[in-house]
Amino acid sequence: METSQAAPLQETAEGKMLGHRRRELLASGRAAFLHRSRMPIEPTPTSPRFASLPASADWRGVLAWSPWLRLLLPLLAALVVGAAFQGSRGLMETSETRYAECAREMVATGDWMEPGLEFQPHRTKPPVAYWCMAAGMKLFGVNAWGARLPGVAALLLATLAVGLAGRRLWGEPAGFAAALVFSVGLLPFVAAYTVTTDIYLTAAEALAAAAFLFAATETDPLRRRRYAVAMWAAWGLGFVIKGPPALLPMLAFIPWNLLQPPERRVPLGNWRGLLAFVAVAAPWYVAMRLRHRIC
């Protein structure tokens, strides 16, 4: 009888010790990432810091799953959350109807270059969000389904970026948890369910932030530059979704970058990255200037 009572107590004590050690290691990992003097040489999920992290009983089952299952489960959750209530209501309030009408007129006129409202130029936003909605209408019909479903694809992309960023910083369990929590979160759900630019911009910003984190934790200079190029390409995509607000994350990235030692800084001014940004962001703006003969 005493043995049977002692066993649960021992398991409880062991679980508390593992949980305490996990919290300490994760806290030290965050501190190392945020503090330049304590940043490890290679703060990746494969480094000894994370490899030595004990798997608690809560995560042992998850870690036993195949990597593909751990990747697909948050994406499946995002798909279910984003698509479950599609078609349950029509378009509401002025923003949804305005964006949907611009996309409908693209389909009706065949002019995908310039957004229009009531068949007049409507230049409040760049065209990528309208293109996505118009493509949805071409595939699924001119209805609320067609206008909203491309937002579900953007939610999947944002979920993937969040998971990759979490995995890069704090290991695979953290990446899985981050992606899963994001995929079922209230704000991502509302953004994916509403016909606006928000979910498309979120996807582009999440990709840019993930690329920045990959570059910030990379020791190989060549790969660091490649991640910086990917970051600028994602910002270029955001620029043709929302315009200059897409670059607002730089207000946080630049000061953080300047606080790092020179050998650890992300090459934000890399010419290849800037060229990638221009290649993605500039063509539509140049085409519009030429169309309207704006010098």
N, C-alpha and C positions, 0 to 999 in steps of 0.2 A: 504493500500500500504506500509506504513511504517512498519507494523507488518511483512509483507511478506519479506521485505528487512532485517529486524532485525534477523529473524529466521536463515537464512544462516550464517550471521555474528556470531551469538551465537554458531551455530554448529561448525564453523571454529575455534573459540576461544576454545571451549571445546575439539575439536580434537587436537589442539596444546598443550593444557595442559596435555591431556592424553598421547600424544606422548612424551612430555618432562618428565613426571613422569615415563613412561616406560623406557626411556633411562637412567634416574637416577637409577632406581631399577636394571636394567640389569648391568649397570656399577658397582654398589655396589656389585652385586652378583659375577661378575668376579673378582673384587678386593678382595673380601672375600675368593674366591677360591685360588687366587694366593698368597695372603699374609697370612702367618701362624697366625699372631696375630689377624686377623680379620675374620678368617674362622669360619662360623657358626657351631653350634653343629651338625645340621643335614641339610646340604645344598642339599636337595632333592626337586623335583618338588612339593611335598606335604607340604613343610614347609610353615609357614606363610609368609615368604619373597616372595615366588612365588604365593601363594594362593591369596595374596592381589594385584597382578599385574592386572591392569585394562585391559580388552579386548577392543582393539580399534575396530573401524568399519571394518578394514581390516581383523581382525581375528575372528570376531563374527560368520561369516558364516562357517569358517573352524571348530571352536570349537563346532558348532552345529552338525557336522557330527558324525557318530558313530566312536568309537575308531578303529574298524576294517577297516573302510574306510580310516582313517588317516594313518593307518599302510600300507595298501595295495596300496594306490595311488603312493607313491614314488617307491615302488617295481615295480608297473606296468610301471611307467615312465622309470625305469632302464631296464626293460625287452624290452620295445619298442626301447629305444635308443641302447641297446646292440644288438638286433636282427634285427632291421629294414633294415640294409644294408648288412646283411650276405648273401653271395652268389653273391654280385654285382661285386666282383673281385676275382681273384685267389690269390694264395700265392705269396708274393713279397719279394724282398731283401733277403739277406743270412740268417738272423736270423729266419724268418718265415719258410723258406723251411727247414732249419736245424732241428728246433724243430719238425716240422710236419713229417719229414723223420724218426727221432728217434721214434716218436710215431707209425708211420706206421710199422717200423721194429719190434716194440714190438708186434703188432698185427700179423705180418707175421710169426715171429719165436715162439711166445708164451712165450718168455722169458721176463717177466715183472719185473724181479729183477734188471737187469743191463741195463741202456740205451746203445744203440749202434747206430753208424753211419757208413753206408756202411758195415754193419755187422761186425764191429770192436767195442770194448769197447769205450764208449764215456762218460768220467767221469767228464765233466765240471760242471754238476749240479746234485743235488739229483733228485730222480725220480718222485716226486708227480705231478709236472706240466706235465711231459710226461704221467703219468698214466691217468690224466684227459683227455688229448688229445686223447690218445689211446682208452679210454672208449667212447669218443665221436665218434671216427671212428667205433668202434664196433656197436654203436647204429645207427648212421646216415650215415655210409659209409666212405670209404677212400677218402675224399675230403675236400675242404676248410670248408664246413659246419661242418663236423665232428670235424675238428681240432679247430674251433673257438667257437662253441656253449658252451663248458664247461666254457669258459671265461665269458659268460653271467651269468651263475650260480654264479661264483665268484663275479661278479659285484653286483648281488642281495644280496649276503652275506655281502659285504662291505657296501652297502647302509643301510642295516639293522643295522649294528654295528654303523655307523655314526649317524643314527637316535636315537638309544638308548643312545649314549653318549650325544648328544645334549639335549635330554629329561631329562637325569639325572642331567645335570648341570643347565639348564636354563628353564626347563618346557616343556610341550607338544608342544606348538606352535614352540618353537625353535628347538625341535627334528624333528618335521614335516618339517620345513623349511630347516634344515641342510640336512636331507635325500633327500629332493626333489632337492635342489641345487646340491648336490653331484651326484645324479642319472643322471642329464642332463649336467653335467660338461664336458668340452672338454677333459681333461686328462683321466678321467675314461672311456669315450667313446673310446678314442684312445687305451687305454690299453686293454679294452675288445675286441676290434676289431683287435688286433694284436696278432699273435701267439708267445707269449713269456711267461716268468714266471711272468711278472710284475703284472698282475691283480690278480693272485693267491696269490702272496706275499702281495699285498695290502689288500686282504680280511683277511689274517692271522694277519697282523699288525693292521688292524682296530679292529679286535676282541680283540687282546691283549691290545690295547690302551683303548678300551671301558671297559674291565675288570679292568684295572688299575684305571680308573676314578671312577668306581663303588666302588672299594676298598678304594680309597682316600676319598670318600664322605660317607663312611659307619661308623656308630658309634658302631655297634654290632661286637665284636671281632671275633665271629665265622663266621659270614657272610663275614667279611673282609678277613679272611683267605681263605674262599671258592672262593671269587673273585680272590684272588692272585693265587690260584691253577688254575682257569680257564685261567688267564693271562699266566701262564707258559705253560699250555697245548697249547694255541694258538701260543706261541713262539716256542714250539716244532714243531708244524705244519709248521711254517715259516722256521724252520731249515731244514726240509726235502723238502722244496720247493727251497730255495736259499742258504742254508748254513749259516755260521756265520754272513753275513750281516743282517739276520733277527733280530739279537740282537742289532742293532744300536740304536733303540729307548731308550735303557737303558742309553745311554749317556745323555739323557735329564731327564729320570725318576729318576735316582739315585741322581743327585744333588738336584732336587726338593724335593725328599723324605728326604734327609738329612737336609734340611732347615725347616722341619716340627717338631713340638713338638713330643716327643716319642709316646704319646698316639694316634697321628694321622698318624703315618707313615704306609705305606703299607708294609706288611711283605714280602719283596722281597726275603729274605733268608729262608722263611718257607720251611721245609724239604718236606712237602707234595707237595708244588708247584714244587720244584726241582725234586722230584720223578716223578711228572706228565710230566715234560719236558723230562726227561730221557726215560720214558715209551713211549712217542710219537716219540722222535727224534732219540733215539739210535738204535732200532732194525735193521733198514736198514744198518746203518754204521757197526754194528757188523756183520751182514750177509755178507756184502761185504768183510770185513776183513777175515772172515772165508773162503769165497769162494776162495779168492786169497792168502790165507795162509800168511797174513800180520801180523806180531807180533806187 
